[in-house]
Amino acid sequence: MNKRYPSLYKIFHTLCESSSPDTYIYVPTIWKDINSSPSYHRVKARDYYRDIISSIISLDDNKTQYTRSISTASSSAAKWTERATIYNAFVRLTSALPTGIHAGSEISTGTFLRMIAMLPYIKSLGADTLYLLPVNKIGVDSRTGELGSPYATRDLYAFDERLADPTLIGVEVEEQFAALVEAAHMMGIRVVLEYAMRTSSPDGVEVKNHPEWYYWIHREDLPEFCSPVFTEDELREIKQVPYEGKNYIAPSDDYRRQFLPAPQTEDITMDGNKYVASTPDGQAVIPGAFADWPPDDVQPAWKDVTYLRMYDRKASTTHPAGFNYIAYNTIRFYDPALSQSRYAVKSLWEYLEGVIPHYQKKYGLDGAMIDMGHAIPRPLIKRIINKAREIDPAFAFFEENFYPTPDSRKAGYDASLGFGWECPPNGMERMLSYCSHRNAMNIFGTQETHNTPRATMRYGTAFSRMGYALMSFLPHVVPFIHSGYELGEKMPVNTGVGFSADESHFYRSLPLSLFNKGIYGWENPENITRFISRINNAREKNLSMVIDTREDSYDRPHIESYENDCVAYRRIDPKDPTRQIIVIANTNMYSSRKFYLHAPYTGDRKVTDVASGMLHTFTADWLSYDMRAGEVIVLDLTE
């Protein structure tokens, strides 16, 4: 047994010594070589996984402890997020494979072992951070779709057992995850997990132990339970709350009357997959949830998740109904009368504080994304972050916040999701302007997430190419590849944000892969894997210049183009202004545009475009070119 990578070693020897019958799988050719013609090849599963793990183990330096985070293993406390390139995977979808190559083949959902097999592919894209959507055990009560949502977490301290690969008979899912982390670390890839900490499935494993962590309603009210309704006048006042409004309006008495005090543990039993409690007022159950902001959000109710009760203030003379109901002022913008330390549900806070340290100590995790972290009480988030950084000062925290401010950095976050996903082609100027501020919060350079429309769905592959290149060399931007993006996927994973009412209705009628089996089009000949690899290699080569936030390192050169559709920026080495990276894009996705660019210190020289390989010529600091619709040019003038 190798103590520096015990789980990977165990899996390797399990594969070597297995005498189980041969099983064949169909694997995308580009997992092995992104320059290959995209198709599938049939392989013997045991040998395929064994050979990949063997090649990874060959990278062992004979001294590193791969069970620890990359930062702690190297005794580094330096922040690493701004230097990262992230690959975002939903394990059961990203690594899903067909059971055959004929039409109508079944889908075999992804596993941790298959993610190990994908590591060389992820590395070849130029990514050095693997960020996984939630992999925790999923609830059964009111499960959405065939497989359930990864955000309907039943147990934050346990994995979804379906992520264990059947090839590894007798190897527990925990060991398979540990092997994934060790293999990633061996390849220089950090691992980040996302956690849903303010919600739970209604059948969470702690319901019987801690019923006070949950909200309860009369069982007869469950079929019609929905978000509270406010009048137009109330909504106007409520919507001022995030902007220092002071009038926190409770929902109607009729709405609040649905809720009951938390029952006693001994009164709770299981009725099928649902917890039911006997109370003096009849049977009580845990309700589902709904979008908490704005309070008139049009999204349908979520039956497979419920909100955790972060604060508990009993009824009093001042507040005769207490705060035992679900509404924006108890789960998002907390009423000041409620959000006081003396009302914190201390046992829940301690439970949540311990989640990330558990994964750090046991698996060597490198970072975490907190789902809707900005809606969790700030004192609790501070405690969660501090606990993790006591173990690893360089541990990264990502924030699911579309519109971050410098306050996000003060709260302890290293990067925010940001707004790149909602920028249309002619809105990319917004990204360029944001990054001109020296103190801007780091944001992800991505045009899509698992909750948004796909970039290719919106404007085609050219838009994906243009957006990725345009964002990758900006200061304060962390390149982020949402799996499937590089393949030109058009089908969304979920319809959380950015969809019109008609689009949302259409896609929700389909088996969305956030809740059901799904598979990516690994055979798509229009994938942009090689393009992304070239862009990431150019970024890595000039990383010190790219992450430089000094004002004289970022410049918007003078550019003239018809109808101002072309945008450009330069990254400049302040010590040697002849060393530059110039990025130019035609944001018009329908028409070509001729531009004239003046870039000081470029002189007379020929430069090859990183994106296309085409040669461009500067004459006395000027460049002109007739750009195709949606074309992007990346010129590396550092050699």
Legacy VTK file of the C-alpha trace (Angstrom):
# vtk DataFile Version 3.0
C-alpha trace
ASCII
DATASET POLYDATA
POINTS 639 float
0.000 0.000 0.000
1.328 3.425 -0.968
0.560 5.886 1.846
0.935 8.922 -0.413
-1.930 7.821 -2.700
-3.540 4.845 -0.929
-6.930 4.894 -2.639
-5.567 5.266 -6.172
-3.066 2.493 -5.411
-5.859 0.240 -4.141
-8.000 0.821 -7.227
-5.067 0.222 -9.547
-4.331 -3.123 -7.919
-8.017 -4.038 -7.838
-8.095 -3.542 -11.613
-4.857 -5.488 -12.078
-5.946 -8.442 -9.982
-9.627 -8.617 -10.917
-10.821 -11.903 -12.362
-14.370 -10.697 -13.066
-15.806 -11.240 -16.562
-14.669 -8.787 -19.239
-16.904 -5.747 -19.667
-16.618 -3.507 -22.719
-17.409 0.207 -22.824
-17.531 2.855 -25.554
-15.209 5.770 -24.815
-14.881 9.105 -26.689
-11.693 9.219 -28.746
-11.004 12.813 -27.713
-10.645 11.737 -24.064
-7.324 10.307 -25.197
-6.414 12.849 -27.880
-8.298 16.093 -28.549
-6.669 16.205 -31.995
-8.309 12.939 -33.010
-11.422 12.621 -35.119
-14.283 12.700 -32.592
-15.950 9.294 -32.314
-16.149 6.376 -29.886
-13.892 3.358 -29.546
-14.766 0.086 -27.826
-12.421 -0.924 -25.017
-12.215 -3.490 -22.253
-13.230 -1.452 -19.202
-10.833 -3.002 -16.699
-7.788 -2.663 -18.969
-8.746 0.826 -20.102
-9.022 2.205 -16.563
-5.920 0.308 -15.421
-3.779 1.736 -18.231
-4.936 5.308 -17.616
-4.276 5.038 -13.883
-0.885 3.503 -14.611
0.019 6.499 -16.787
-1.107 8.871 -14.033
0.876 7.010 -11.354
3.960 7.335 -13.559
3.823 11.070 -12.754
4.456 10.384 -9.057
7.443 12.407 -7.817
8.090 9.944 -4.962
7.687 12.592 -2.273
4.350 14.426 -2.513
1.442 13.489 -0.232
-1.387 13.389 -2.782
-4.040 12.877 -0.098
-3.502 16.503 0.928
-4.516 19.628 -0.956
-1.955 20.810 -3.482
-1.269 23.900 -1.395
-0.727 22.097 1.908
1.326 19.372 0.217
3.674 22.078 -1.045
3.466 24.146 2.178
2.114 27.109 0.254
-0.320 29.658 1.651
-0.481 31.624 -1.603
-3.852 32.306 -3.197
-4.194 30.369 -6.448
-7.648 31.115 -7.895
-6.641 33.975 -10.191
-4.048 31.691 -11.799
-6.512 28.847 -12.340
-8.389 27.552 -15.363
-11.490 25.674 -14.263
-13.291 22.687 -15.759
-16.783 22.391 -14.284
-18.204 18.848 -14.316
-21.494 17.251 -13.304
-20.085 13.758 -12.730
-23.061 11.625 -13.721
-23.613 13.680 -16.913
-20.092 14.742 -17.886
-18.679 11.212 -17.783
-21.829 9.405 -18.973
-21.240 6.849 -21.740
-23.468 5.012 -24.213
-23.868 1.258 -23.857
-23.456 0.961 -27.632
-22.825 3.104 -30.690
-26.101 2.345 -32.437
-29.064 4.713 -32.312
-31.166 4.308 -29.208
-28.377 2.899 -27.032
-28.913 3.142 -23.294
-27.009 5.688 -21.218
-24.670 4.548 -18.471
-24.402 7.439 -16.028
-21.025 8.813 -15.019
-18.876 7.757 -12.075
-15.821 8.869 -10.134
-13.721 6.252 -11.952
-14.736 7.664 -15.319
-13.792 11.132 -14.093
-10.320 9.728 -13.378
-10.272 8.511 -16.985
-11.200 12.038 -18.097
-8.348 13.757 -16.249
-5.876 13.557 -19.176
-8.543 15.110 -21.426
-9.231 17.884 -18.912
-5.507 18.553 -18.625
-5.157 18.675 -22.419
-7.763 21.455 -22.523
-5.427 23.493 -20.335
-7.523 23.264 -17.166
-5.836 22.854 -13.787
-8.891 22.880 -11.531
-11.737 20.366 -11.518
-14.893 21.861 -10.019
-17.646 19.304 -9.377
-21.314 20.101 -8.958
-22.709 18.485 -5.770
-21.865 14.798 -5.378
-23.640 14.217 -2.062
-26.333 11.646 -1.301
-29.639 12.676 -2.909
-33.063 12.568 -1.253
-35.910 10.314 -2.330
-38.945 12.229 -1.049
-40.588 14.088 -3.988
-37.532 13.363 -6.141
-37.502 15.330 -9.391
-36.997 13.331 -12.561
-35.553 9.866 -12.894
-32.375 10.495 -10.896
-33.158 13.491 -8.719
-31.428 16.840 -8.427
-27.869 16.975 -7.030
-29.073 19.979 -5.022
-31.669 17.857 -3.162
-29.013 16.863 -0.632
-29.967 14.191 1.874
-26.593 13.976 3.608
-23.778 16.515 3.289
-21.334 14.033 4.787
-22.028 11.193 2.315
-21.687 10.634 -1.433
-24.310 9.646 -3.963
-23.637 5.901 -4.013
-24.531 5.765 -7.736
-21.231 7.526 -8.483
-19.364 4.317 -7.640
-18.264 2.484 -10.786
-19.507 -1.118 -11.170
-16.110 -2.128 -12.526
-14.712 -1.746 -9.003
-16.624 -4.460 -7.197
-16.201 -4.159 -3.451
-14.590 -0.685 -3.539
-16.755 1.825 -1.678
-17.800 5.108 -3.287
-15.743 7.035 -0.668
-12.577 5.263 -1.785
-13.364 5.936 -5.439
-13.760 9.657 -4.729
-10.521 9.683 -2.745
-8.766 8.074 -5.712
-10.135 10.773 -8.022
-8.674 13.501 -5.804
-5.310 11.722 -5.519
-5.128 11.202 -9.302
-6.047 14.826 -9.958
-3.387 16.050 -7.531
-0.819 13.790 -9.180
-1.617 15.555 -12.473
-1.423 19.016 -10.875
-5.196 19.468 -10.947
-6.958 20.902 -7.899
-10.396 19.629 -6.876
-13.267 21.874 -5.768
-16.674 20.658 -4.575
-19.963 22.517 -4.535
-22.212 22.214 -1.492
-25.890 23.100 -1.038
-25.800 24.254 2.590
-28.955 26.274 3.086
-31.316 23.606 1.797
-31.926 19.907 2.330
-34.102 17.235 0.829
-37.296 16.857 2.923
-36.031 13.419 3.955
-32.641 14.639 5.161
-30.765 12.221 7.397
-30.869 14.683 10.312
-34.657 15.209 10.361
-35.295 12.808 13.233
-32.240 13.950 15.182
-32.887 17.656 14.650
-36.472 18.455 13.651
-35.825 22.040 14.796
-33.580 22.545 11.765
-36.630 22.302 9.502
-39.921 24.092 8.854
-43.133 22.103 9.370
-46.653 22.598 8.041
-50.039 20.902 8.370
-50.030 17.831 6.157
-53.366 18.807 4.579
-51.796 22.075 3.356
-48.938 20.331 1.515
-50.675 19.775 -1.890
-51.371 23.501 -2.316
-48.279 24.862 -0.582
-46.549 27.636 -2.555
-44.693 30.894 -2.055
-46.488 33.662 -0.126
-48.394 36.261 -2.114
-47.866 39.983 -1.525
-49.796 42.987 -2.832
-48.185 45.300 -5.372
-47.686 47.953 -2.692
-46.023 45.408 -0.409
-43.773 44.187 -3.209
-42.577 47.722 -3.918
-41.528 48.101 -0.302
-40.085 44.587 -0.002
-37.863 45.056 -3.056
-36.199 48.008 -1.351
-34.907 45.749 1.435
-31.651 44.733 -0.319
-30.997 48.434 -0.969
-31.154 49.426 2.707
-34.942 49.347 2.903
-36.126 48.981 6.478
-39.659 47.637 6.213
-39.564 43.840 6.439
-43.069 42.660 5.631
-44.249 39.288 6.881
-46.579 37.168 4.730
-50.302 37.016 5.440
-51.812 35.376 8.536
-53.396 32.706 6.317
-49.988 31.777 4.918
-48.336 31.673 8.351
-51.133 29.575 9.824
-49.937 26.663 7.667
-46.789 26.379 9.799
-46.358 24.496 13.041
-43.690 24.384 15.742
-41.028 21.713 15.266
-42.275 18.364 16.605
-40.544 16.114 19.097
-38.179 13.460 17.759
-40.230 10.599 19.168
-43.323 11.819 17.290
-41.675 11.529 13.852
-42.128 8.427 11.707
-41.552 7.505 8.067
-44.595 7.166 5.784
-43.117 5.726 2.595
-40.334 8.186 1.736
-41.794 11.060 3.746
-41.236 12.060 7.350
-44.538 12.629 9.166
-44.939 13.932 12.702
-47.871 13.589 15.055
-48.698 16.853 16.820
-51.593 18.156 18.945
-52.768 19.976 15.799
-52.686 16.903 13.556
-50.035 15.530 11.238
-47.095 17.718 10.242
-44.716 17.380 7.284
-41.754 19.265 5.868
-42.788 21.385 2.844
-40.879 21.898 -0.361
-39.260 25.204 -1.256
-39.629 27.959 -3.830
-37.434 30.666 -5.348
-36.831 33.162 -2.567
-36.072 36.301 -4.561
-37.754 38.281 -5.849
-40.777 37.356 -3.718
-42.896 37.273 -6.884
-40.478 34.997 -8.804
-42.276 33.057 -11.551
-40.337 29.796 -11.091
-42.507 26.851 -10.058
-42.160 25.455 -6.534
-39.396 22.927 -5.794
-40.818 19.882 -4.048
-37.539 17.999 -3.668
-35.746 20.553 -1.478
-36.665 22.511 1.626
-35.027 25.439 3.374
-33.070 24.890 6.561
-34.057 27.071 9.521
-30.946 29.161 10.231
-32.605 31.211 12.992
-35.382 30.295 15.403
-37.197 32.995 17.339
-40.186 31.880 19.317
-43.458 33.770 19.463
-43.433 36.809 21.740
-45.540 39.817 22.602
-43.726 41.820 19.913
-43.895 39.040 17.332
-46.928 36.936 18.320
-46.475 34.548 15.374
-42.740 34.166 15.783
-40.725 33.441 12.624
-41.580 29.795 12.065
-42.541 30.320 8.401
-40.667 30.290 5.074
-40.455 33.706 3.399
-37.817 36.081 2.098
-37.338 37.617 5.573
-36.478 34.244 7.165
-34.397 32.609 4.395
-32.768 35.358 2.286
-32.813 38.959 3.533
-33.221 38.151 7.195
-35.397 40.397 9.328
-33.090 42.153 11.836
-35.501 41.110 14.594
-34.644 37.506 13.699
-31.016 37.543 12.557
-29.374 37.876 15.936
-26.737 35.568 17.346
-28.964 34.552 20.256
-31.527 33.160 17.797
-29.057 31.203 15.666
-29.807 27.474 15.527
-26.410 26.652 16.992
-26.479 22.888 16.416
-27.217 23.450 12.699
-24.477 26.048 12.372
-21.958 23.705 13.990
-23.050 20.898 11.660
-22.564 23.098 8.593
-19.230 24.451 9.835
-17.892 20.913 10.001
-18.754 19.871 6.439
-15.786 21.317 4.549
-13.169 20.419 7.195
-14.448 16.826 6.954
-13.611 16.731 3.221
-10.331 18.573 3.724
-9.043 16.177 6.353
-10.317 13.000 4.726
-9.763 13.758 1.022
-7.450 16.780 0.687
-10.018 19.037 -0.975
-8.636 22.268 -2.494
-11.688 24.536 -2.563
-15.453 24.874 -2.308
-18.378 26.593 -3.973
-21.228 27.364 -1.570
-24.537 27.219 -3.414
-26.350 30.507 -2.771
-23.701 31.412 -0.207
-24.706 35.075 -0.335
-28.123 34.041 1.073
-26.624 32.243 4.084
-26.229 34.367 7.241
-22.980 36.305 6.979
-21.747 35.304 10.449
-22.195 31.642 9.499
-20.361 32.043 6.175
-17.512 33.744 8.020
-17.291 30.806 10.434
-17.377 28.274 7.570
-14.575 30.081 5.732
-12.453 30.539 8.847
-12.763 26.867 9.842
-11.576 25.727 6.412
-8.668 28.160 6.320
-7.443 27.110 9.731
-6.642 23.817 8.001
-5.463 25.238 4.666
-4.811 29.008 4.425
-4.911 28.781 0.614
-8.264 26.959 0.513
-10.386 28.636 -2.178
-13.981 29.745 -1.800
-16.153 30.470 -4.828
-19.334 32.510 -4.579
-22.489 32.000 -6.611
-23.058 35.721 -7.043
-23.879 37.240 -10.436
-23.056 40.826 -9.473
-20.132 40.790 -7.034
-18.616 43.811 -5.372
-15.386 44.294 -3.404
-17.462 43.214 -0.376
-17.266 39.651 -1.728
-13.515 39.704 -1.261
-13.908 41.133 2.227
-16.242 38.243 3.049
-13.430 35.845 2.177
-14.357 34.718 -1.328
-11.684 34.251 -3.992
-13.968 34.427 -7.044
-17.610 34.949 -7.935
-19.695 33.444 -10.711
-20.208 36.847 -12.287
-22.308 37.970 -15.227
-20.455 36.679 -18.285
-23.219 34.131 -18.939
-25.793 36.863 -19.534
-23.727 39.019 -21.914
-24.933 38.926 -25.536
-22.309 39.446 -28.252
-22.755 43.204 -28.253
-22.704 43.188 -24.445
-19.128 41.933 -24.128
-18.087 45.543 -23.653
-19.513 45.180 -20.157
-16.898 42.549 -19.306
-14.086 44.694 -20.680
-15.236 47.679 -18.625
-15.617 45.681 -15.420
-12.063 44.392 -15.667
-10.632 47.886 -15.994
-11.156 48.446 -12.253
-8.074 47.510 -10.309
-10.004 46.333 -7.241
-12.642 44.352 -9.107
-13.627 40.975 -7.660
-12.370 37.936 -9.572
-15.171 36.448 -11.683
-15.519 33.353 -13.827
-14.930 33.799 -17.537
-17.857 31.755 -18.764
-20.767 32.212 -21.130
-22.875 29.503 -19.527
-23.459 27.466 -16.390
-25.600 24.441 -15.589
-28.469 26.853 -14.824
-28.360 29.017 -17.958
-28.946 28.694 -21.694
-26.029 27.172 -23.597
-23.801 29.666 -25.424
-23.979 27.698 -28.679
-27.759 27.542 -28.355
-27.867 31.328 -28.313
-25.546 32.365 -31.153
-23.678 29.314 -32.416
-20.134 28.018 -32.053
-18.590 31.290 -33.224
-20.049 32.991 -30.165
-18.467 30.385 -27.874
-15.075 30.845 -29.519
-15.306 34.617 -29.415
-16.460 34.768 -25.803
-13.891 32.325 -24.456
-10.938 34.054 -26.110
-12.190 37.525 -25.292
-12.511 36.765 -21.577
-9.440 34.583 -21.045
-6.786 37.328 -21.077
-8.646 39.881 -18.957
-7.475 40.767 -15.441
-9.813 39.553 -12.671
-11.199 36.792 -14.924
-10.797 33.070 -14.209
-11.409 30.986 -17.378
-14.235 28.548 -16.716
-15.267 25.661 -18.985
-18.727 24.347 -18.163
-18.589 20.769 -19.433
-20.298 20.422 -22.792
-19.435 24.012 -23.709
-16.293 22.828 -25.475
-18.378 20.319 -27.451
-20.911 22.827 -28.749
-23.745 21.426 -26.635
-27.070 23.203 -27.126
-29.299 21.369 -24.655
-29.332 23.120 -21.249
-28.773 21.152 -18.061
-31.402 23.159 -16.179
-33.590 26.241 -16.670
-32.651 28.206 -13.572
-31.957 31.683 -14.969
-31.801 33.494 -18.295
-34.705 31.732 -20.001
-37.839 33.368 -21.335
-41.173 32.035 -20.092
-41.683 30.183 -23.386
-38.165 28.688 -23.314
-38.561 27.606 -19.725
-41.901 25.944 -20.498
-40.432 24.169 -23.537
-37.292 22.822 -21.857
-39.083 21.798 -18.690
-41.232 19.515 -20.823
-38.045 17.651 -21.756
-35.999 15.322 -19.514
-33.460 17.909 -18.328
-30.178 16.277 -17.370
-30.001 17.965 -13.963
-32.674 15.460 -12.944
-32.499 12.687 -15.554
-30.052 10.611 -17.555
-28.171 12.597 -20.165
-25.095 12.320 -22.356
-22.906 14.757 -24.265
-22.255 14.770 -28.002
-18.632 13.679 -27.896
-18.804 12.970 -31.636
-19.616 16.561 -32.626
-17.073 17.527 -35.344
-17.693 21.232 -34.578
-16.308 20.990 -31.053
-13.890 23.725 -29.963
-11.612 21.609 -27.776
-8.450 22.383 -29.751
-9.335 26.067 -29.876
-9.763 26.192 -26.090
-6.487 24.336 -25.631
-4.621 26.892 -27.772
-6.137 29.822 -25.890
-5.353 28.290 -22.502
-1.776 27.497 -23.531
-1.262 31.119 -24.596
-2.712 32.316 -21.295
-0.517 29.986 -19.265
2.589 31.054 -21.212
1.915 34.708 -20.365
0.209 34.203 -17.013
2.147 36.824 -15.071
1.090 39.459 -17.598
-2.500 38.206 -17.785
-3.136 38.348 -14.024
-1.338 41.695 -13.614
-3.902 44.176 -12.245
-1.810 47.336 -12.499
-3.527 50.022 -14.551
-0.709 50.191 -17.103
-1.038 46.450 -17.821
-4.534 46.782 -19.320
-5.277 49.071 -22.235
-8.160 49.660 -24.602
-6.412 50.604 -27.862
-7.930 52.959 -30.392
-10.063 50.904 -32.784
-12.257 52.050 -35.629
-14.861 49.805 -37.208
-18.142 50.127 -39.030
-20.957 50.658 -36.510
-18.478 50.110 -33.654
-19.048 46.357 -33.564
-15.385 45.520 -33.021
-13.864 45.587 -29.538
-10.250 45.180 -28.510
-7.937 45.284 -25.547
-4.211 44.877 -24.870
-2.313 43.264 -22.012
1.053 44.961 -21.730
4.235 44.132 -19.873
4.866 47.463 -18.052
8.608 46.755 -18.016
8.726 46.175 -21.771
5.732 47.655 -23.670
6.740 45.851 -26.858
5.636 42.631 -25.122
1.879 42.538 -25.558
-1.156 40.369 -26.061
-3.849 41.903 -28.246
-7.377 40.496 -28.387
-9.829 41.724 -31.030
-13.407 40.570 -31.626
-16.179 41.322 -34.061
-19.236 41.176 -31.824
-21.599 41.242 -34.792
-22.633 37.616 -35.274
-24.225 38.236 -38.678
-21.961 40.557 -40.678
-18.248 41.043 -41.341
-16.599 44.222 -40.098
-13.401 45.955 -41.184
-11.365 47.523 -38.407
-8.347 49.775 -37.995
-6.393 49.303 -34.779
-3.696 51.564 -33.387
-1.484 49.726 -30.874
1.602 51.646 -29.716
4.925 49.793 -29.565
3.872 47.132 -32.054
5.959 48.744 -34.811
6.397 46.769 -38.030
6.038 43.063 -37.485
4.156 39.935 -38.449
2.242 38.030 -35.776
0.438 34.692 -35.923
-3.108 34.596 -34.568
-3.286 32.094 -31.684
-6.950 31.427 -32.482
-6.682 30.612 -36.199
-2.999 30.371 -37.124
-3.411 33.225 -39.642
-0.570 35.722 -40.070
-1.289 39.417 -39.434
0.960 42.378 -40.264
1.441 45.544 -38.196
2.677 48.638 -40.031
3.898 51.563 -37.937
1.778 50.455 -34.977
-1.351 49.964 -37.115
-3.293 46.831 -38.034
-6.311 46.526 -40.322
-8.376 43.507 -41.213
-11.803 42.511 -42.459
-13.182 40.241 -39.694
-15.794 37.583 -40.315
-19.012 37.640 -38.289
-18.212 36.717 -34.703
-14.500 36.245 -35.396
-11.912 36.668 -32.644
-8.171 37.302 -33.021
-5.542 36.716 -30.311
-2.094 38.100 -31.081
0.812 37.135 -28.848
3.594 39.720 -29.258
5.819 38.429 -26.479
8.415 36.515 -28.485
LINES 1 640
639 0 1 2 3 4 5 6 7 8 9 10 11 12 13 14 15 16 17 18 19 20 21 22 23 24 25 26 27 28 29 30 31 32 33 34 35 36 37 38 39 40 41 42 43 44 45 46 47 48 49 50 51 52 53 54 55 56 57 58 59 60 61 62 63 64 65 66 67 68 69 70 71 72 73 74 75 76 77 78 79 80 81 82 83 84 85 86 87 88 89 90 91 92 93 94 95 96 97 98 99 100 101 102 103 104 105 106 107 108 109 110 111 112 113 114 115 116 117 118 119 120 121 122 123 124 125 126 127 128 129 130 131 132 133 134 135 136 137 138 139 140 141 142 143 144 145 146 147 148 149 150 151 152 153 154 155 156 157 158 159 160 161 162 163 164 165 166 167 168 169 170 171 172 173 174 175 176 177 178 179 180 181 182 183 184 185 186 187 188 189 190 191 192 193 194 195 196 197 198 199 200 201 202 203 204 205 206 207 208 209 210 211 212 213 214 215 216 217 218 219 220 221 222 223 224 225 226 227 228 229 230 231 232 233 234 235 236 237 238 239 240 241 242 243 244 245 246 247 248 249 250 251 252 253 254 255 256 257 258 259 260 261 262 263 264 265 266 267 268 269 270 271 272 273 274 275 276 277 278 279 280 281 282 283 284 285 286 287 288 289 290 291 292 293 294 295 296 297 298 299 300 301 302 303 304 305 306 307 308 309 310 311 312 313 314 315 316 317 318 319 320 321 322 323 324 325 326 327 328 329 330 331 332 333 334 335 336 337 338 339 340 341 342 343 344 345 346 347 348 349 350 351 352 353 354 355 356 357 358 359 360 361 362 363 364 365 366 367 368 369 370 371 372 373 374 375 376 377 378 379 380 381 382 383 384 385 386 387 388 389 390 391 392 393 394 395 396 397 398 399 400 401 402 403 404 405 406 407 408 409 410 411 412 413 414 415 416 417 418 419 420 421 422 423 424 425 426 427 428 429 430 431 432 433 434 435 436 437 438 439 440 441 442 443 444 445 446 447 448 449 450 451 452 453 454 455 456 457 458 459 460 461 462 463 464 465 466 467 468 469 470 471 472 473 474 475 476 477 478 479 480 481 482 483 484 485 486 487 488 489 490 491 492 493 494 495 496 497 498 499 500 501 502 503 504 505 506 507 508 509 510 511 512 513 514 515 516 517 518 519 520 521 522 523 524 525 526 527 528 529 530 531 532 533 534 535 536 537 538 539 540 541 542 543 544 545 546 547 548 549 550 551 552 553 554 555 556 557 558 559 560 561 562 563 564 565 566 567 568 569 570 571 572 573 574 575 576 577 578 579 580 581 582 583 584 585 586 587 588 589 590 591 592 593 594 595 596 597 598 599 600 601 602 603 604 605 606 607 608 609 610 611 612 613 614 615 616 617 618 619 620 621 622 623 624 625 626 627 628 629 630 631 632 633 634 635 636 637 638
